[in-house]
């Protein structure tokens, strides 16, 4: 699932059972706490902007059980979890 730009809040249950999700840069609040362990969460922003997103306290406790990737159009020089859209428009993790 890919939530479009403009979405500011994800409510309860919208992430439940998902294996992967793309979260827009416009997101301000995630109220869901039913996140599947091993979820691949592709955030269209940076680690700094992700830190500003208000997250449900139960989600905060589960963050170490999911994989969070930050968007980078160009291959980043620093180490970390980064992703982009490849030439086919598919999500691709920078290795």
Backbone as a ProteinNet text record, in pm:
[ID]
protein_1_A
[PRIMARY]
XXXXXXXXXXXXXXXXXXXXXXXXXXXXXXXXXXXXXXXXXXXXXXXXXXXXXXXXXXXXXXXXXXXXXXXXXXXXXXXXXXXXXXXXXXXXXXX
[TERTIARY]
85.5	0	88.3	49.1	119.7	18.5	38.8	-48.2	-1.2	-94.6	-55.9	-9.8	68.1	106.2	-21.9	-16.7	-133.7	-193.4	-176.8	-226.1	-141.3	-208.9	-137.8	-149.2	-253.4	-275.8	-310	-249.5	-288.1	-356	-479.7	-558.3	-534.2	-608.7	-597.3	-631.7	-548.7	-575.7	-532.6	-486	-453	-324.2	-238.9	-113.8	-120.7	-226.8	-241.1	-233.6	-146.2	-135.4	-56.5	-9.9	65.5	208.7	260.9	400.7	489.3	431.2	505.5	409.3	460.3	378.6	471	420.1	491.5	417.1	490.3	433.3	479.8	386.3	425.9	498.4	570.8	641.6	543.9	421.2	321.7	265.4	298.7	243.2	291.4	197.9	230.5	204.4	107.5	67.7	36.4	87.4	51.5	-8.5	-138.3	-209	-222.4	-171.8	-185	-85	-127.3	-38.1	-30.6	-106.2	-112.9	-24.1	104.1	199.7	256.9	259	311.4	463.8	515.3	660.7	720.2	829.9	894.1	840.7	746.8	693	805.9	801.2	891.8	818.5	865	803.7	896.7	846.6	923.8	871.3	951.1	911.3	971.5	891.9	938	1016.6	1062.6	1141.5	1272.1	1331.4	1460.3	1440.3	1548.2	1542.8	1503.6	1547.9	1516.5	1367.4	1307.1	1163.5	1080.9	1130	1061.6	1055.9	1161	1165.3	1058.1	1013.1	910.6	768	751.5	619.7	575.5	454.7	399.1	348.9	399.5	365.4	296.8	196.9	128.9	233.9	218.5	318.8	342.8	239.1	257	338.2	322.5	403.2	549.1	571.8	709.1	781.7	710.4	771	801.7	733.6	750	846.2	898.7	981.1	1103.9	1153.9	1272	1237.3	1108	1066.4	1029.6	1038.6	1007.6	1130.4	1125.7	1236	1191.3	1258.3	1224	1331.6	1286.3	1376.4	1341.1	1442.2	1424.1	1453	1375.5	1385.8	1513.2	1576.9	1692.6	1692.8	1664	1657.7	1790.9	1899.9	2033.5	2093.7	2182.5	2246	2321.5	2284.8	2348.7	2493.3	2573.3	2712.9	2726.3	2633.7	2640.6	2568.7	2604.9	2539.1	2402.3	2312.8	2179.9	2078.2	1953.8	1844.1	1779.3	1809.1	1757.3	1691.6	1595.4	1524.9	1499.1	1457.4	1419.3	1327.9	1272.1	1197.8	1295.7	1300.7	1389.8	1326.8	1392.4	1345.2	1209.4	1170.8	1040.1	933.2	972.6	876.9	851.3	936	922	1013	975.2	1057.8	1183.1	1295.9	1423.2	1505.9	1559.9	1645.6	1787.2	1847.6	1988.1	2075.1	2161.1	2250.7	2382.8
-118.8	0	122.7	221	348	458.2	528.6	639.5	763.2	838.9	953.1	1073.8	1160.6	1286.7	1360.8	1431.9	1503.5	1435.6	1303.5	1231.2	1274.1	1318	1364.6	1270.6	1185.8	1096	956.8	856.8	717.2	671.4	627	587.7	444.6	404	270.5	164.4	62.8	-52.8	-43	73.3	86.6	14.5	-15	-85.8	-234.1	-273.1	-410.8	-510.6	-609.4	-716.6	-684.4	-562.3	-526.6	-576.7	-615.5	-655.7	-538	-443.2	-323.7	-208.5	-87.9	32.4	148.9	239.6	362.9	476.5	550.9	660.6	793.2	886.4	1013.2	1105.8	1198.9	1300.3	1387.3	1398.2	1484.4	1426.6	1301.7	1237.4	1309.5	1333.6	1400.4	1309.9	1217.9	1132.8	992	893.5	753.6	701.9	675.4	629.7	478.5	408.5	262.8	199.1	91.9	19	-128.3	-167.4	-307.6	-332.5	-311.8	-327.3	-468.3	-529.1	-664.5	-663.1	-755.2	-769.1	-799	-731.9	-751	-660.3	-571.1	-476.1	-396.4	-380	-290.4	-157.8	-55.7	76	168.5	215.7	304.3	445.6	529.1	666	759	850.6	940.1	1059.9	1051.7	1159	1107.7	1189.6	1158.5	1108	1061.4	1019.4	1136.9	1257	1376.2	1408.8	1400.6	1430.4	1316.6	1192.4	1078.5	1097.7	1150.5	1173.6	1272.4	1357.7	1458.1	1402.6	1284	1222.8	1172.7	1212.6	1166	1022.8	932.3	790.5	742.4	656	595.1	528.6	536.3	481.6	331.8	257.6	114.1	92.4	180.5	171.5	203	302.4	339	216.8	137.5	19.3	-91	-89.4	-194.3	-154.5	-33.1	14.1	-72.6	-138.9	-223.8	-357.6	-383.8	-509	-489.1	-364.1	-336.2	-276.1	-274.5	-220.6	-86.5	20.4	154.4	200.2	241.9	290.6	435.6	516.5	658	682.9	771.7	794.7	869.5	824.4	892.3	865.2	967.7	951	902.8	958.3	917.4	824.6	736.9	644.5	722.7	703	779.2	735.6	830.2	799.6	744.2	781.1	732.2	598.8	523.5	396.9	424.5	332.4	344.7	269.3	284.5	218.3	318.7	306	399.2	324.3	390.5	331.7	438.5	390.8	478.4	399.7	468.9	400.8	372.1	247.5	213.7	258.9	232	278.7	220.4	111	50.3	103.7	198.6	256.1	170	71.9	-18	26.1	-9.4	20.7	-64	1.2	-68.5	-12.8	-100.8	-62	-40.9	70.3	93.6	-0.9	-75	-170.4	-105.9
0	0	0	-79.7	-81.1	-52.7	57.9	90.9	14.8	-41.9	-125.9	-44.5	-110.3	-49	-11.2	98.5	148.3	270.7	282.3	399.6	519.1	625.4	744.2	862.5	863.9	977.6	929.4	992.3	970.6	1098.4	1087.4	1203.7	1247.2	1349.5	1406.3	1302.2	1292.4	1208.2	1063.6	1016.7	874.5	835.9	932.2	904	940.3	1006.6	1054.8	939.7	952.9	856.3	730.8	716.2	595.5	602.9	487.3	477.5	439	361.5	325.6	301.8	328.3	313.2	280.8	196.6	165.5	234.3	316.1	395.1	334.7	309.4	247.9	344.9	289.2	367.6	446.8	399.8	465.1	594.3	625	745.7	871.1	962	1088.2	1208.4	1194.6	1306.4	1258.6	1331.8	1308.3	1438	1435.5	1555.2	1562.1	1462.4	1460.4	1555.6	1619.5	1709.6	1671.9	1569.7	1528	1407.3	1425.3	1316.9	1318.6	1202.4	1187.5	1201.4	1280.5	1293.4	1156.2	1122.7	993.7	883.7	917.9	819.8	755.7	623.9	552.4	535.4	605.1	600.9	522.4	409.2	322.5	341.8	404.2	435.7	332.1	279.9	173.5	225.7	346.4	403.9	460.7	544.3	605.6	748.2	808.7	949	1037.6	1000.6	1079.3	1074.7	954.9	947	1008.3	998.2	1061.3	1212.8	1270.8	1415.3	1459.5	1369.3	1402.1	1393.5	1332.9	1320.3	1457.6	1497.6	1625.8	1605.9	1691.4	1679.5	1806.9	1790.3	1905.1	1992.7	2123	2215.9	2193.8	2157.4	2130.1	2003.3	1905.3	1783.5	1814.9	1896.3	1936.4	1993.2	2072	2134.7	2033.8	1918.8	1818.2	1706.3	1708	1597.2	1572	1675.4	1655	1589.3	1566.1	1502	1355.1	1306.8	1167.3	1097.7	965.5	885.4	828.3	867.9	821.4	723.6	604.8	501	469	444.5	414.9	268	207.7	64.1	26.9	-79.6	-136.4	-286.5	-365.8	-511	-567.7	-514.8	-557.1	-452.7	-496.6	-403.4	-296.5	-170.1	-62.6	-38.5	4.9	37.5	178.8	266.6	404.1	417.4	520.6	549.7	609.8	590.5	648.4	564.5	601.6	532.4	438.1	308.8	210	94.8	32	-81.1	-186.5	-304.6	-415.1	-508	-608.2	-713.7	-827.6	-872.9	-983.8	-1115.6	-1226.4	-1357.1	-1395.7	-1334.2	-1360.1	-1266.4	-1178.4	-1084.4	-962.9	-940.2	-825.6	-712.3	-591.8	-474.4	-478.5	-454.6	-452.7	-336.1	-255.7	-143.7	-195.5	-155.8	-192.3	-111.2	-174.9	-107.7	-81.1
[MASK]
+++++++++++++++++++++++++++++++++++++++++++++++++++++++++++++++++++++++++++++++++++++++++++++++

